Amino acid sequence: MSLKPPIPLAPDIDPWERQPGETPRRHGQFVTYRDLGRTRTLTQAAQSLTLAYGHVRNLAVEGRWRERVEAYDRHLDRQYEAMWLEERRKAAETDAKILGAAIGKLAQRLGTLNAADLTPGDFIRLMDVAMRHRRVLFGDPTETIALTGEGSNPLAQQFAEFAKMPAEQRRARLSDLAESVNRRLRAVDGSDEEE
């Protein structure tokens, strides 16, 4: 059996839809392959259609199945991204309302708070949490990371210096860094009395 030339795809019809000149039966066979999902194979399609693998391979070439399912998968990706973009927008809207209410309550309470009842750390934490959430909500950065040092790539320089250290000195340096990070985490949590 000689192979027929691949079908032309109509520019005004989505590639995964039935194309001009494509019979409903051929399109149904393509749909079976398309709907197998992203891990689809011609072998799976042949089994689902109860047709010989070689025949299904010829149908796939003639019907441009691979090209059409790639367009279909991209279409699904765009739909999925649009759905999650809308969900994120709704969540941000809800978060903004909650944050606004929380800040309003905090502002009302500020006038009646007894300064003796609040430590400076309590007040700073309240404001920090509220303002950090506001910055996140509006897409502003909540932290800034700066690399400093001599040379054009200070981080690479620090790595090079670290690599030259003896093993025991590297272990001590890593231990110091870990303790510094833990101390900062405790300070943020309010459980470190030093900071």
C-alpha positions as CSV (number, residue, x, y, z in Angstrom):
1,M,0.0,0.0,0.0
2,S,1.5,3.4,-1.0
3,L,1.3,6.3,1.4
4,K,-1.0,9.1,0.6
5,P,0.5,12.6,0.8
6,P,-0.1,14.4,4.2
7,I,-3.4,16.3,4.3
8,P,-3.2,20.1,4.0
9,L,-4.1,21.9,7.2
10,A,-6.6,24.7,6.8
11,P,-5.3,28.0,8.1
12,D,-8.7,29.1,9.5
13,I,-9.3,25.9,11.4
14,D,-7.5,24.8,14.6
15,P,-5.2,21.9,13.6
16,W,-6.8,19.5,16.0
17,E,-10.2,20.1,14.5
18,R,-11.5,18.1,11.5
19,Q,-9.7,19.3,8.4
20,P,-11.3,19.8,4.9
21,G,-11.2,16.5,3.1
22,E,-10.7,14.5,6.3
23,T,-13.4,12.0,6.8
24,P,-15.2,11.8,10.2
25,R,-13.7,8.3,10.6
26,R,-10.1,9.5,10.0
27,H,-10.7,12.5,12.3
28,G,-12.1,10.1,15.0
29,Q,-9.0,8.0,14.8
30,F,-6.8,11.1,15.2
31,V,-9.0,12.2,18.2
32,T,-8.4,8.8,19.8
33,Y,-4.6,9.4,19.5
34,R,-4.9,13.0,20.6
35,D,-6.9,12.2,23.7
36,L,-4.4,9.6,25.0
37,G,-2.6,12.5,26.6
38,R,0.9,13.8,26.6
39,T,2.5,10.4,26.9
40,R,0.6,9.2,23.9
41,T,2.2,6.7,21.5
42,L,1.2,5.3,18.2
43,T,1.4,1.8,19.8
44,Q,-1.3,2.9,22.3
45,A,-3.4,4.4,19.5
46,A,-3.1,1.1,17.5
47,Q,-4.3,-0.8,20.6
48,S,-7.2,1.6,21.3
49,L,-8.3,1.5,17.7
50,T,-7.7,-2.2,17.3
51,L,-5.7,-1.6,14.2
52,A,-2.2,-2.8,13.1
53,Y,0.6,-0.5,14.2
54,G,1.9,-0.1,10.6
55,H,-1.5,1.1,9.5
56,V,-1.8,3.6,12.4
57,R,1.7,4.8,11.6
58,N,0.6,5.5,8.0
59,L,-2.6,7.2,9.2
60,A,-0.5,9.4,11.5
61,V,1.8,10.5,8.7
62,E,-1.1,11.1,6.3
63,G,-3.1,13.0,9.0
64,R,-0.1,14.9,10.4
65,W,-1.0,13.7,13.8
66,R,2.2,14.6,15.5
67,E,2.1,18.2,14.3
68,R,-1.6,18.5,15.2
69,V,-1.2,17.1,18.8
70,E,1.7,19.5,19.4
71,A,-0.6,22.4,18.5
72,Y,-3.3,20.9,20.7
73,D,-1.0,20.5,23.6
74,R,0.2,24.1,23.3
75,H,-3.5,25.2,23.2
76,L,-4.1,23.3,26.4
77,D,-1.0,24.9,28.0
78,R,-2.3,28.3,27.1
79,Q,-5.7,27.5,28.6
80,Y,-4.1,26.2,31.8
81,E,-1.9,29.2,32.2
82,A,-4.8,31.6,31.7
83,M,-6.8,29.6,34.3
84,W,-4.1,29.9,36.9
85,L,-3.4,33.5,36.0
86,E,-7.1,34.2,36.8
87,E,-6.9,32.2,40.0
88,R,-3.8,34.1,41.1
89,R,-5.6,37.4,40.3
90,K,-8.6,36.3,42.4
91,A,-6.4,35.2,45.3
92,A,-4.5,38.6,45.2
93,E,-7.8,40.4,45.3
94,T,-9.0,38.4,48.3
95,D,-5.6,38.8,50.0
96,A,-5.8,42.6,49.4
97,K,-9.2,42.7,51.1
98,I,-8.0,40.7,54.1
99,L,-4.8,42.8,54.3
100,G,-6.8,46.0,54.2
101,A,-9.1,44.8,56.9
102,A,-6.2,43.7,59.1
103,I,-4.3,47.0,58.6
104,G,-7.5,48.9,59.4
105,K,-8.0,46.9,62.6
106,L,-4.3,47.4,63.5
107,A,-4.7,51.2,62.8
108,Q,-7.8,51.3,65.0
109,R,-6.0,49.5,67.8
110,L,-2.9,51.7,67.7
111,G,-4.9,54.6,69.2
112,T,-6.0,52.5,72.2
113,L,-2.8,50.5,72.7
114,N,-1.0,51.1,76.0
115,A,2.6,51.6,75.0
116,A,3.7,49.9,78.2
117,D,1.9,46.7,77.0
118,L,3.9,46.6,73.8
119,T,7.5,46.0,73.5
120,P,9.3,47.9,70.7
121,G,9.9,44.5,69.1
122,D,6.2,43.7,69.2
123,F,5.3,46.9,67.4
124,I,8.1,46.5,64.8
125,R,7.0,42.9,64.1
126,L,3.3,44.0,63.6
127,M,4.3,46.7,61.2
128,D,6.9,44.5,59.4
129,V,4.4,41.7,58.8
130,A,1.7,44.1,57.5
131,M,4.1,46.1,55.3
132,R,5.8,42.9,54.0
133,H,2.5,41.5,52.9
134,R,1.5,44.8,51.3
135,R,4.8,44.8,49.3
136,V,4.3,41.2,48.2
137,L,0.7,41.9,47.2
138,F,1.8,44.8,45.0
139,G,4.8,42.9,43.5
140,D,7.5,44.9,45.2
141,P,10.7,43.1,46.3
142,T,10.7,42.2,50.0
143,E,14.5,41.7,50.1
144,T,17.6,42.9,48.4
145,I,20.6,40.7,47.9
146,A,23.8,42.6,47.2
147,L,27.1,41.0,46.4
148,T,30.1,43.0,47.5
149,G,33.8,42.5,47.2
150,E,36.7,43.3,45.0
151,G,36.9,42.2,41.4
152,S,34.3,41.7,38.7
153,N,32.6,38.7,40.3
154,P,32.8,38.8,44.1
155,L,30.9,35.5,44.6
156,A,33.3,33.6,42.3
157,Q,36.2,35.2,44.3
158,Q,34.7,34.0,47.6
159,F,34.2,30.5,46.2
160,A,37.8,30.5,45.0
161,E,39.1,31.5,48.4
162,F,36.9,28.9,50.1
163,A,38.2,26.2,47.8
164,K,41.8,27.1,48.8
165,M,41.0,26.6,52.5
166,P,42.1,23.4,54.3
167,A,39.2,21.0,54.9
168,E,39.0,21.8,58.7
169,Q,38.9,25.5,58.0
170,R,36.1,25.0,55.4
171,R,34.1,23.0,57.9
172,A,34.5,25.8,60.6
173,R,33.5,28.4,58.0
174,L,30.4,26.5,57.0
175,S,29.5,26.0,60.7
176,D,29.8,29.8,61.3
177,L,27.6,30.6,58.3
178,A,25.0,28.1,59.5
179,E,25.0,29.6,63.0
180,S,24.6,33.1,61.5
181,V,21.6,32.0,59.4
182,N,20.0,30.3,62.4
183,R,20.6,33.4,64.6
184,R,18.9,35.6,62.0
185,L,16.0,33.2,61.7
186,R,15.6,33.2,65.5
187,A,15.7,37.0,65.4
188,V,12.9,37.1,62.8
189,D,10.8,34.7,64.8
190,G,11.5,36.8,67.9
191,S,13.1,34.0,69.8
192,D,16.7,35.5,69.8
193,E,17.2,37.9,72.7
194,E,20.5,39.3,71.1
195,E,19.0,40.8,68.0
